[in-house]
Amino acid sequence: MVNTNPTLEQILPGGSDPHSFDWHEAWYPVHYLEDLDKSKPTAFTLLGKDIVIWWDQQSQTWQAFEDQCPHRLAPLSEGRINEEGLLECPYHGWSFAGDGSCQRIPQQPEGGQAETSQRACVTSWLTTERQGMLFVYIGNPENAAKTKIPVVEPLEESPDGWVIINTFRDVPYDALTLLENILDPSHLAYTHHKTVGNRKNAAPLELEVVVSGKHGFKGVWHQSIKAGQSELSTTFVAPALMWHDINSERGRILTVVYATPIRKGECRLFARFPFKFPSKLPGIFIKLRPRWYYHLGQNGVLEDDQIFLHYQERYLQAKGGSPNFTKAFYLPTKADSFVFELRQWVNNYNAEPFPGQAFSQAIPKEQLLERYYSHTIKCASCRNALAKIQKLRLWSGVITVISLVSTPLITLFFDASSIPAILIETVTPITFAVIWRGLSKLEKQFYEGRIIPPRNLPNS
């Protein structure tokens, strides 16, 4: 853990070179705290580095290690947290404390001291907790304490009264592609038609960048997408955070996105939707719905543009990438001002997260819509909800079958034309069959998305 109190020595992310942005010299969120399991290690990949996250009982903090045992390079994330609270390698049982030091080598004869060697230690990275998220720093550890953590400033400035909906997903496109997409509010009406947008709301949108530099930019909207909105702005905090701020008499709404780079062509999207209303009633209704219910809906929204973004970034790379974006993209209106500014930022500060690397071969459409491994299994809310739904579905099926096969036995106890007999023979199997079918459809939503987006459905 690091001291998160700001000091006079604090610097902004990206390293000290004013003409270059180093993505390693920055803090990144890797998990919502509520989704982490303290009883076992969790694997993650950050900027191409495989790490293992685990709860250190001795220091009562989350630790982040390189996911390789120094002995034979087995992934420590496949191991366990043993009875002593140490991270134990699954291969030969070497055990490590929170500072990365080796505490036990089972194969070593009594009196041996191989564990005291520096070669027996695991590389560890600094972590910190802010705004309900775990952040990791994999750059120079001497810079970590002085590097600003990318938090959502409006939540810090006025922390009271916010109601926040959180979701996340590992998406099959680059962090820059994600940021470019979210920085483009004009796509909402068409791409997300029938989910969170409507084509009828499409209109000219004049965006203006008012402040820009190595550490990001801020812009304002001179027209709003919906009537009655005012004070609309967009903030990009380099390298991986942005938010839209919609402030009006009806309340204040933020659309916050972190794009944590996993590897070339893949990132973890953290989406946060803080609401603040004059009345407490909307917040009460928001809190009534379970977290997994919101996640199903947000997965559907992400899938509206997931397929074409996966291909779009490959087409851009084939045309020269960011250095050639003004020729690859035709950007004739001010609706693309923030997209233009992001690509200019990449070019001005050599800010490619994976310089020189190419995208992998494109993934089939069905695989792009996969939900289980990209979200469900990693989300505590969805994972638990799925387990309960599967149990309910199983028992609904069992009751349906039992009620059908027991029909001949009913005549032993009831008149075949009696109300109890009719209920058991007809109403019970039909009711539980309908429940079984409904739960089957719901269960499927935890595994895969819809092939045809709502905007392309007939009569849409």
N, C-alpha and C positions, 0 to 999 in steps of 0.2 A: 504494500500500500504506500501511497505517497501523500504528502501534505497538500490538500486541495485549496488552502487559503491563498489568495493572490498576494504577491509580494511586488516590491518595486523592481525586482530583477526578472519578473515574469516576461517571457517573450512569446510571440505568436508562432504558430506551427509552420513547418516547411523548411527549417534550417536557417542559417545566418546569411546565406548568399542572397542578396537582394534581387538577383536576376534569374534565380532558379528555385523551384519548389520541390523539396524532397518529401515524397509521400510517407516515408518511413518515420520522419520526424513529426509525428502527430499522434494524438490519442484517437482511438476508434472504439465505438460500442460493439460488443460482441454478443451480448445476451441481455434480455430483460432479467432482472434478478429473480422475479417470480417464476421464471421458467427453468432456473438452474436447480439441480438436485445435489444437495450437500453430501449425499451418501455414496456418490460414485463420480468418477472423472468424466469430463465432457470434451469431446474433440471439436476443434474448429481450425479453419485455415484463414490466415490473415496475410494479405499481400504475398501469397504463395508460400508462406511459412506455416507448417503444421504445428499447432500448439495444443496443449492439453490444459483444461481449466479444472481446478479442484479446490475443495474447501479444506483449509488448514485449521484443524481443531485447536492447535496450540496457540496460534496467533489470532484465531477467529477472523480470518480474512480469506478472500479468494486469491488463489495463486494461478499464474500462467507460466507453464514450462514449455520448452521445445519438446515436441512429442516424439522423442527418441531416447531410449535408454542408452547411456554411454557404453554399456557393456557390449551388446550385439545389435543396437539400433532398433530394437522392437518398440512399437508404438505404446507409450505409457497409457494412452487413453483406453487401451484394451485391458488394462490391469484393474486394480481395485484400491480403495482406501482401507488399509488393514486395521487390525484391532488396536494398534498403537497410534492410529491417526496419521500414518505415513502413506505416501503414494507408492504402491508396490508394483513392480514390473511383472507382467504376466508370464514372461519367458523363464526367468531364473529366480525371481523373488527379490531382486535388489530393491531396497526401500529408500525413499528420499524424504527429507524434511522440507518445510516451506521455503527455506532459503536455497534449495537446490542441492544441498550437501547429501552425500550418501551416508546412511546410518547403519545399513546392514547388508552384508554379502553372505548368504547362507552357505555357499560353497567354500568359503575361506576357513582354513584350519584355525583352531583356537590360538589367539595371540597375534594373528595377522592384522595388518593395518592398511590393507589396500584401499579401504573406503576413505582414508584420509587424503588420498591423492586428489589433486585438482582434476585429474582425468576421470575421476569417479563422479564428479558433480554434473548436474543437469543445468543447461542454460535456462535462466529464469528471466521473465519480463515483468515490469511494474504494472500494477493494476490499481484502479480506484473506482469508487461507486459514486455516481451522480444521477439525480433525477430518476431513480429507479432502474438504472442501467449499469452494467459492468463495462468499464473501459480498460483497454490494454494499450501499452506503449511498447513497440518493438524496435524503436530507434536507439540512439545513443542514450544509455540510462542517465548520463550526467545532464542531459537536456530535459528529461521528463518532468522534473519538479518545476522547471521554469517555463514549460510549454503550456499554453492555455488549453483547458479542456473545452471542447465544443458543446456547450450546453445551450438550451433554448433560452435566450436572454429574457423574453417576455415573462417566462415562468419564474425567473429569478427576481425580476423587477417587481412583480406583483403576484406573489405565490398563492394568495388566498382566492378562493372562489372558482378555481378551475375544475372542470370535469373532463377527464382525459380518456380517450379510447386509444388503445395501443394494439398494434399488430406487427408481424414481421414475416418475411419469407426469403428463402434463397432463390434468387431469380437468375435465369440463364442468359444474362447479358451484362455488359461492363458497368462499373460504377459511373463512369462518365456518361454512358448512354442513359442510365437511369436518371441522373441529374439533369441531363439535357431534356429528357421527356417531362419531368416534373416542373422544370423551369419554363415550360411552354403551356401556359394556361389556355391558349386558344384551341388546343386539341380536345378539350373536355367535351364540348358539345357534340362532336362527331364520333370520336373513338368510344366514348362512354355513354352514347345514346342508349336510353332505356335502363341504364344502371344508375349513374349519378349525374348524367348530362341529358341534354335534349337539343336536337338539331335546330329547333325553333329559336334557341337562345344564341345561336351563332351570330356574331356581329364584329365589325372592325374593332380592334383592340390596340391602343397606342401605349406601348411600354417604353419607359425611359430609364436608363441607367444614370443614377445621380452620383454615386461614389464607386470607385473601382481601384483595385490594387492587387498586390501579391496575395493578400490574405482574404480576398473575396470581393464581393460587390453588393450594392443595394440599389434597388430600382423601385419605381412607382408606376401605378396603373392610372392612366388618364381617363379611361372608360372602364366601367365595371361590367361583368358578365350578366348580372342580375340587377334589376331596378332596386333602388333603395339602399345600395351598398355605398360606402364611402371609406376614405382613408385606406386604400388597398396598397400594399407594398410587398416586395419580395426581397429576401436577404439570402445571400449565398456566403457561407462561412467555409473557406477552403480548408481541406480539400473535399469534404464529403457530407456537408450539412447544408440544408436550405429550408426555408419556410416562407409560405405565403401568410400574410397577416390581413385579415378582413375585419375591419372595425366599423360598426355602425350603431345606430340607436337600438337595434334589436339584440345586440350583443357582439361579442368578439369571438372569432373563430380562427384558429391557426391550422394550417396544413404543413406538418413537419415531416421531413424525410431525411434519414441518414442513409448513405450508400457506402457500406463498409466493404472494401474490395477483398474478395476471397482469392481469386486468380483471374487471369485474363479471360474475359467473357463470362464472369460469374461474380455476383456480389450478394451480400445480405442486405435486404431492404428493411429498415425499421421505419414504420409509419406511425406518427402520433397525431391525434386530432384533439387538441385542447379546446374546450368550449367555456365561455363565460357569459352568462345571461343575466339580465336585470332581475328576472324571476328565478326562483329555485326549482320551479315545477319541471322545466325541460331537463334539468340535471337529474332529477329524481327518475324520470322515465328512462333516461340513458343508462342509469345505474341498474335498473330493473332487469335489463337484458343481460344474459350471461356472456362472458368474454368470448367463448367459442362460437356463439351465434354471430357476433360481429366479424369474427375471423372468416367464417364461411362466406359472408357477403363481401368482405374485402379481397378475399382470394379471387372471387368472381370479377371484381373491378380490375385487379392486376392482370387477369387473363385477357381482358379486353384488348390490351396492346402487347402482351407478352410475346406473341408469335412474330409480329412484324418488327418489333425492336430487335429480336434475335437475328433477323436477316438484315435489317437496316444497317447495323454496325459493321457487318461483313461487307456490305456494298460500299460503305464509306471508306473502309480500309483499302478496298480494291481501287478506289479512286484517289488514294493518297492520304487518307486519314485527316486528322485535324490540320496539319500544315497546308492542306489543299481544300479546306472545307468551303471556302468562298466560291470555288469552282464546282465542287461536288454538290453543294446545296444552292438552290436558288431562293434567296431570302429577300423578296421585294417589299415586304411590309414591316411596320414596327411591331407587329405581333411576335416577331422572331428576335426582338432585341436582346432578350436574356439568353437565348440560344447562341446568338452571335457572340455575346460577351463571354460566355463560358468557353467557347472554342478559342476566342482570342486569349483568354487567361491561360489556357493550355499551351498555346503557341508562345506567348510572351514570357512565360516562366518555365519552359521546358517541363511541363507538369503532366507528362504521360505517366500513369502509375506503373505500367509494364513496358518500358521502352524497348523497342526492337522485337517484341513478341507478337506472334500472329495468332489470330483466333483459330480455335479448333474447327473441325468439320461441323457443318450445321446439324442440329439435332432434329429428328422427326417430330412432327406436330404433336402426336400423342404423348411423347415424352416431355415436350415443352409444357404440357398441361398437367403433369404429375404434381400432386399435392402432398402425398403422404411423407416422402422423404425430405421434401423441400420445406415443409411446415409442420404437419400434424405430429410426427414423432418427436419433434424438438420443442413443441409447445405443451406446457403442463395442462392448460385448460382443454385444448382439443384432444390430447392424448387420453385424458381421464373421461371426457365426454364420449369419445369413441368407444372406450371399454364398456361404459354403462349402456350405450345404445346397442352394442353387440349382445350384451346379456339380455336386455329387454327383447331384442329381436329373437334370440334363441328361445326364450320362454314363450313368446307369442306363437312361435311355430310349434312348440311342444303342445301348448294348450289347444291349438287348432287341430293338430293330428289326433290328440287324445279325444277331443269332442267328436271327431268324425268316426273313429274306430269304436267308440263306446256306444254308438247308436243302437245296436242290437240289444245291449244290456239295459237300455232305458225302459223297454217294454216290461222288464221284470219288476220295475218299481212304479212306473207311471203309465197311465192311459196314453196311447200314442197321440191322441188328439188333445191332450191336456196342455195347458199353458206351460208348465215346467218342462214337459217333453219337447214342445216346440222351441222353447228358449235354448235348451241344451242341443237339440238337433240342428237348428237353423241359425239362430241369432248369435250364439257363442262362436261357432267356427267362422262365420262371416265377419264378425267384429274383429276377432283376433287375426284373421287373414288380412284384413284391411290394415290393421296395426302393423303386422309383419311387413307388408308391402311398403307402407310409409316409412318404416324404420330402415328398410333396405335401401330406399332412395336416399334417405338422409345419410346413411352410412357411406354410400358411394361418394358423397360430396367431400368426405375427408380424404379420399384417395385420388380423385381426378376431377379436372374441370370440364366445362362444356366445350364441345368441339366448335359449335356455331355460336358466336357472341350475339347478345340480344340485338345489337344494331343491324345484324344481317338476317334476322328472322323475317319471315313473310309478314307483310303489313306493319313493319316496324317504322 
